[in-house]
Amino acid sequence: MTVATLTASAELLTRLARPEVRDLPAYNAGLSSEVVRQRYGVSHVARLASNENPLGPSPAVGRALAQLAQTIGLYPDANCRALRAAIAARTGAKPEQVVVGNGSENLLEVLCQAFLEPGDRVVTLLPSFGLHEIYPRMMGAKVQMLPVTPALEFDVDAWCAALTAGPAPKLAMLSNPSNPVGCMLDAAAFRRIVQATPQETLLVIDEAYYEYALRTPGFPDALAELRAQNRPWIVLRTFSKAWGLAGLRVGYGIASDDKLVQMLDRVRTPFNVNLAAQTAALAAWNDVAYMEKCVSDTVAQRQWLATQLHAMGVRMAPSATNFLFVDLQRPNGPVAEALLQRGVVVKPWKEVGYENFIRVSIGSVQDNALFLQAFADAMRNPV
Ligand SMILES: *Cc1c(COP(=O)(O)O)cnc(C)c1O
């Protein structure tokens, strides 16, 4: 094929695509370890860009998966009955209020598909978890992004003002704690935002870092607070972070009503959570002690790393999560590149206004030490 026909076809495709899709930013998923190994010639890669659990899942998960070879010829349970029952039992929900997704990102997607029409208002945070902006825009919604304060905290006054001004937002999407900043709304601030949210707004509380945030005093009991309200809401959590199952893609939501779950069930693919994912999530869920140990280790390592960075004079946001949002006070690209050359992958933030920040995940003891050394080098010798 000639260059000319390729170009013609690319132009045609741009014209055929929905306008919402044409203008979408790509999700910034970062480099794979394999690419880093090859491109930079390093033998060890410290993966500190995706907030994964460095210890991986409970050993019970491996045992459960080893039994699966006999049954993978069969479709999984389209309704995730066993997993939903287990989640319901521990969270005090009814199974009918629980929905499971191919990662919680899948639930964000089906929420947007089920509820958003072109022109609908959506309110979310800036800087943001990319999909909180991308999925609403994909549906043609107008996304209003509320910046954190200069001190890198939620701007609760701005949230209350945005929620009460103008037509009611169709969705308010709020991650608590936030990704990428790591800041947290405490119980009083959370209550203020909930009370400022119009009754006609579906409140989506993304608690991807719930298990870590429970270790920070003041973290709100969102389910208890929301259950006391007569309004639509959903709380999203995931098996990808503290439970160590990012590779298998399982997230869940606890919804205000059975009806909300039924709406999402109409939109999601029927077998959105595969057999290995359902099996692994149930095994992980039944080994709470293992998860708690991982979270304890990670929180201790986060405190260690924050102390070391503070001692170097580095500014960062207080974190209730398994990552730190670090202010380099200079463009992040050259520093991130210098880190890659040393085998350390972090996430240089790309949203306008935040290009001086990197987000670094808390990894293993060895990788955190490697990061600290490489970071000191990279700040002295950016690329
Ligand atoms: C990691 C993350 C998710 C996505 O989790 P998956 O269950 O892996 O899709 C969702 N929301 C936020 C804020 C996250 O940081």
The ligand as an SDF file (V2000), in Angstrom:
LIG
                    3D

 15 15  0  0  0  0  0  0  0  0999 V2000
   -6.2310    1.6570   40.0010 C   0  0  0  0  0  0  0  0  0  0  0  0
   -7.4770    2.4680   40.0060 C   0  0  0  0  0  0  0  0  0  0  0  0
   -8.6600    1.9600   39.4700 C   0  0  0  0  0  0  0  0  0  0  0  0
   -8.6930    0.7930   38.5420 C   0  0  0  0  0  0  0  0  0  0  0  0
   -8.6520   -0.3720   39.1030 O   0  0  0  0  0  0  0  0  0  0  0  0
   -8.9480   -1.6920   38.2570 P   0  0  0  0  0  0  0  0  0  0  0  0
   -9.8650   -2.4100   39.2050 O   0  0  0  0  0  0  0  0  0  0  0  0
   -7.6190   -2.3210   38.0810 O   0  0  0  0  0  0  0  0  0  0  0  0
   -9.6160   -1.3710   36.9820 O   0  0  0  0  0  0  0  0  0  0  0  0
   -9.8250    2.7030   39.5560 C   0  0  0  0  0  0  0  0  0  0  0  0
   -9.8160    3.9000   40.1260 N   0  0  0  0  0  0  0  0  0  0  0  0
   -8.6980    4.4370   40.6390 C   0  0  0  0  0  0  0  0  0  0  0  0
   -8.7650    5.7770   41.2570 C   0  0  0  0  0  0  0  0  0  0  0  0
   -7.4940    3.7400   40.5770 C   0  0  0  0  0  0  0  0  0  0  0  0
   -6.3820    4.3050   41.0230 O   0  0  0  0  0  0  0  0  0  0  0  0
  1  2  1  0
  2  3  1  0
  2 14  2  0
  3  4  1  0
  3 10  2  0
  4  5  1  0
  5  6  1  0
  6  7  2  0
  6  8  1  0
  6  9  1  0
 10 11  1  0
 11 12  2  0
 12 13  1  0
 12 14  1  0
 14 15  1  0
M  END
$$$$
